[in-house]
Amino acid sequence: MKVEVYTLNAFAKEERGGNPAGVVLDAAALDAAEMQLIAKEVGFSETAFMEKSSVADYKIRYFTPTNEVDLCGHATIAAFGLLHSLGLAEAETSCTIETKAGVLDVDIGVDGLVYLSQALPQFFEKISAEEIAPSLGGDADDLEAGLPIQIVSTGLRDILVPIRSRTLLNKMQPDLDAITAISQKYDVVGYHLFALDTPDDAVAECRNFAPLYDIPEESATGTSNGALLCYLYKYGQRSLRKVEDVTFRQGYSMDCPSEIKAGLRLNEDGEINQVRVGGTVTGIERRHFMV
């Protein structure tokens, strides 16, 4: 069977960078083994497979080259940016998607900017700098002492790791085997590192490592940055001037500059009642694979 797969970049900063994803628009005839085979052949960190849903407007399954995951922010942005570019989804509309992380909302702006609403944040155990630092090729002093290393999820569990500066962030030499072992120990997808001394209006610059899922480093990570925004809000960072509309930088260490939009909506008591992550797409191409 020949399967049509679109490839494109989500969260690209202008025409450069971003995070590549594969998208199959009609995956109803594929089983999980065939989806996994296609994702491996595409070779990107995630490929999204779309089909009809009985509980939402669409159902999406996400596969890395080695595993199925519950949710992927950048592949969702890619999927709906693609639909908009092909004229299959109108601007200024909202829809729902069924995922293994729950039923979530997607909004498409007039300019093609796609926002994905994520699950509300969950905060889990904190981890010592002494345990994490060696797996990054550094020592505990490289990590920001004023913020905790903590597992946070808005759909996927990640270890959020504060780094003292962008210089140190970009010097980190991850030990992928050690990160894999720690990821298995804590049942997380991987590490999301960040530094707050950005050169522009971005809230943080980030790096993401998920070798457990065959992703040595990812240039733009939607779910992780949604979790990071919730974390920064929880710990009262002054860099958050307006939590409803912020920007994260990622991919600069890979020469794949990416810009991830994110926002929180709060209730009258200041509690988070919605988490959104958004971006645009570039570089749409169409390919075919046999399964």
C-alpha positions as CSV (number, residue, x, y, z in Angstrom):
1,M,0.0,0.0,0.0
2,K,1.3,3.5,-1.0
3,V,0.9,6.1,1.8
4,E,1.2,9.8,1.2
5,V,3.2,11.6,3.8
6,Y,3.7,15.4,4.1
7,T,6.9,16.7,5.6
8,L,7.3,20.2,7.0
9,N,8.9,22.3,9.7
10,A,6.9,23.6,12.7
11,F,7.9,26.5,14.9
12,A,10.3,27.8,12.3
13,K,11.8,31.2,12.9
14,E,11.0,32.9,9.6
15,E,12.1,30.6,6.8
16,R,14.9,28.9,8.8
17,G,15.0,26.4,11.5
18,G,12.0,24.8,13.2
19,N,11.4,21.2,13.9
20,P,10.6,18.8,11.1
21,A,7.6,16.5,11.3
22,G,5.8,14.0,9.1
23,V,2.0,14.1,8.7
24,V,-0.3,11.5,7.3
25,L,-3.7,13.1,6.7
26,D,-5.8,10.0,6.2
27,A,-4.4,7.1,8.4
28,A,-7.6,5.2,8.9
29,A,-6.4,2.2,6.9
30,L,-3.1,1.9,8.8
31,D,-2.5,-0.2,11.9
32,A,0.0,0.7,14.6
33,A,2.7,-1.5,13.2
34,E,2.4,0.3,9.8
35,M,2.4,3.7,11.4
36,Q,5.5,2.8,13.3
37,L,7.2,1.6,10.1
38,I,6.4,4.8,8.3
39,A,7.6,7.0,11.3
40,K,10.9,5.1,11.2
41,E,11.3,5.6,7.5
42,V,10.4,9.3,7.7
43,G,13.1,9.5,10.4
44,F,11.9,12.7,12.1
45,S,11.4,12.9,15.9
46,E,7.7,12.5,15.4
47,T,5.1,11.8,12.7
48,A,1.4,12.5,13.2
49,F,-1.3,10.2,11.8
50,M,-4.7,11.7,11.5
51,E,-8.1,10.0,11.1
52,K,-11.8,10.5,12.0
53,S,-12.8,10.5,15.7
54,S,-16.1,9.6,17.4
55,V,-15.4,12.0,20.3
56,A,-13.7,14.9,18.6
57,D,-13.2,16.5,15.2
58,Y,-10.0,14.5,14.5
59,K,-8.0,11.7,16.1
60,I,-4.2,11.9,16.0
61,R,-1.6,9.3,16.9
62,Y,2.1,10.2,17.3
63,F,5.1,8.0,16.6
64,T,8.8,8.6,17.0
65,P,11.1,6.3,15.0
66,T,10.9,3.8,17.8
67,N,7.8,4.3,19.9
68,E,4.2,5.7,20.0
69,V,3.9,8.7,22.4
70,D,0.7,10.2,23.9
71,L,1.1,13.7,22.5
72,C,3.5,15.8,20.3
73,G,3.1,19.6,20.2
74,H,5.2,20.3,17.1
75,A,3.6,17.5,15.1
76,T,0.2,18.9,16.0
77,I,1.2,22.4,14.9
78,A,2.5,20.8,11.7
79,A,-0.7,18.9,11.0
80,F,-3.0,21.9,11.3
81,G,-0.6,24.3,9.7
82,L,-0.6,21.8,6.8
83,L,-4.5,21.6,6.7
84,H,-4.6,25.4,6.6
85,S,-2.0,25.7,3.9
86,L,-3.9,23.1,1.7
87,G,-7.2,25.0,2.2
88,L,-8.7,22.1,4.3
89,A,-9.0,24.2,7.5
90,E,-10.2,27.8,7.6
91,A,-8.4,30.5,9.5
92,E,-10.0,31.8,12.7
93,T,-11.5,28.5,13.5
94,S,-11.3,26.0,16.4
95,C,-11.5,22.3,16.6
96,T,-10.9,19.4,18.9
97,I,-8.5,16.5,18.7
98,E,-8.6,13.1,20.3
99,T,-5.1,12.0,21.6
100,K,-3.8,9.6,24.1
101,A,-3.3,12.6,26.4
102,G,-7.0,13.5,26.2
103,V,-9.3,15.6,24.0
104,L,-7.6,18.9,23.3
105,D,-8.4,22.2,21.5
106,V,-6.7,23.5,18.4
107,D,-7.1,27.1,17.2
108,I,-6.0,28.4,13.8
109,G,-5.4,32.1,13.5
110,V,-5.9,34.4,10.5
111,D,-2.2,34.3,9.7
112,G,-1.9,30.5,9.9
113,L,-0.6,30.6,13.5
114,V,-1.8,27.3,15.1
115,Y,-2.3,27.0,18.9
116,L,-2.6,23.7,20.7
117,S,-4.2,23.6,24.1
118,Q,-2.4,21.2,26.4
119,A,-3.4,19.3,29.5
120,L,-3.3,21.3,32.8
121,P,0.1,21.1,34.5
122,Q,1.1,18.3,36.9
123,F,4.1,18.8,39.1
124,F,6.0,15.7,40.2
125,E,9.2,14.9,42.1
126,K,12.2,17.2,42.3
127,I,15.7,15.8,41.5
128,S,19.0,16.8,42.8
129,A,21.6,18.8,40.7
130,E,24.2,16.2,41.8
131,E,22.2,13.5,40.0
132,I,21.5,15.4,36.8
133,A,24.7,17.5,36.2
134,P,27.1,14.6,35.3
135,S,24.7,13.4,32.5
136,L,25.1,16.9,31.0
137,G,28.9,16.9,31.1
138,G,28.9,19.6,33.8
139,D,28.7,19.9,37.6
140,A,26.1,21.1,40.0
141,D,27.3,24.7,39.9
142,D,26.3,25.0,36.3
143,L,22.6,24.7,37.2
144,E,20.5,27.6,38.5
145,A,20.4,27.1,42.2
146,G,17.3,29.4,42.7
147,L,15.0,27.0,40.7
148,P,14.3,23.3,41.2
149,I,15.0,20.5,38.8
150,Q,11.5,19.1,38.6
151,I,9.4,16.7,36.5
152,V,6.4,18.6,35.0
153,S,3.8,17.5,32.5
154,T,1.2,19.1,30.3
155,G,0.7,15.8,28.5
156,L,4.2,14.3,28.6
157,R,6.5,14.1,31.6
158,D,9.8,16.0,31.2
159,I,12.6,16.8,33.6
160,L,12.9,20.6,33.6
161,V,16.5,21.7,34.2
162,P,17.4,25.3,34.9
163,I,20.9,26.4,33.6
164,R,22.7,29.4,35.0
165,S,23.4,31.1,31.6
166,R,22.9,30.7,27.8
167,T,26.7,30.3,27.5
168,L,26.6,27.3,29.8
169,L,23.4,26.0,28.2
170,N,25.1,25.9,24.8
171,K,28.3,24.3,26.1
172,M,26.5,21.3,27.6
173,Q,27.7,18.0,26.2
174,P,25.0,15.5,27.0
175,D,25.8,11.9,27.9
176,L,22.9,10.3,26.0
177,D,23.3,6.9,27.7
178,A,23.2,8.5,31.1
179,I,20.1,10.6,30.1
180,T,18.4,7.5,28.8
181,A,19.0,5.7,32.1
182,I,17.7,8.6,34.2
183,S,14.7,9.0,31.9
184,Q,13.9,5.3,32.4
185,K,14.4,5.6,36.2
186,Y,11.9,8.5,36.4
187,D,9.5,7.4,33.6
188,V,10.0,10.6,31.6
189,V,10.4,11.5,27.9
190,G,13.7,13.3,28.5
191,Y,15.3,16.6,29.7
192,H,14.2,20.1,28.9
193,L,17.0,22.5,29.7
194,F,16.5,26.3,29.8
195,A,18.3,29.5,30.6
196,L,16.6,32.9,31.3
197,D,19.3,35.4,30.1
198,T,17.9,35.7,26.5
199,P,19.2,38.3,24.1
200,D,15.6,39.4,23.0
201,D,12.1,39.4,24.3
202,A,12.0,35.6,24.7
203,V,11.3,34.3,28.2
204,A,13.9,31.5,27.9
205,E,16.3,29.7,25.5
206,C,16.0,25.9,25.6
207,R,17.5,22.6,24.6
208,N,15.7,19.3,24.7
209,F,17.2,15.8,24.9
210,A,15.1,12.6,24.6
211,P,17.4,9.8,23.7
212,L,15.1,7.2,25.2
213,Y,12.8,7.9,22.3
214,D,15.7,8.0,19.7
215,I,15.8,11.8,19.8
216,P,19.3,13.0,20.7
217,E,18.3,16.6,20.6
218,E,15.1,18.3,19.4
219,S,15.1,21.8,17.8
220,A,11.5,22.8,19.0
221,T,9.4,21.1,21.6
222,G,5.8,22.2,22.1
223,T,4.7,20.1,25.1
224,S,8.0,20.8,27.0
225,N,7.7,24.5,26.6
226,G,4.1,24.4,27.7
227,A,5.2,22.7,30.8
228,L,8.1,25.2,31.2
229,L,5.7,28.1,31.1
230,C,3.6,26.6,33.9
231,Y,6.7,25.9,35.9
232,L,8.0,29.5,35.5
233,Y,4.6,30.9,36.5
234,K,4.5,28.6,39.6
235,Y,7.9,29.8,40.7
236,G,7.1,33.5,40.1
237,Q,9.7,34.4,37.5
238,R,9.9,38.2,36.9
239,S,10.6,37.6,33.2
240,L,6.9,36.7,32.8
241,R,5.5,40.1,32.1
242,K,2.3,38.7,30.5
243,V,1.7,35.0,30.8
244,E,-1.0,35.0,28.1
245,D,1.6,35.5,25.3
246,V,5.3,34.6,25.6
247,T,8.0,33.3,23.3
248,F,10.6,30.6,23.8
249,R,13.8,30.2,21.8
250,Q,15.1,26.7,20.9
251,G,17.3,25.0,18.3
252,Y,20.1,27.6,18.2
253,S,22.7,25.1,19.4
254,M,21.7,23.0,16.3
255,D,21.6,25.9,13.8
256,C,17.8,25.3,13.6
257,P,16.5,28.5,15.2
258,S,12.9,28.0,16.4
259,E,10.3,30.2,18.0
260,I,7.6,28.7,20.2
261,K,4.7,30.8,21.3
262,A,3.0,29.9,24.5
263,G,0.3,31.3,26.8
264,L,-1.6,30.7,30.0
265,R,-5.2,31.6,30.8
266,L,-5.9,32.1,34.5
267,N,-9.0,32.1,36.6
268,E,-9.9,34.9,39.1
269,D,-7.8,33.2,41.7
270,G,-4.7,33.2,39.5
271,E,-4.9,29.4,38.9
272,I,-4.1,28.0,35.5
273,N,-7.1,26.9,33.6
274,Q,-5.6,26.7,30.1
275,V,-2.2,26.1,28.6
276,R,-1.6,26.9,24.9
277,V,1.5,26.5,22.6
278,G,1.6,27.8,19.1
279,G,3.7,28.3,16.0
280,T,3.7,28.4,12.2
281,V,4.9,26.0,9.5
282,T,7.2,26.2,6.5
283,G,8.8,23.9,3.9
284,I,5.9,21.7,3.0
285,E,6.8,18.7,0.8
286,R,4.9,15.6,-0.3
287,R,6.4,12.1,-0.3
288,H,5.2,8.5,-0.7
289,F,6.1,5.4,1.3
290,M,5.2,1.7,0.8
291,V,3.9,-0.4,3.7
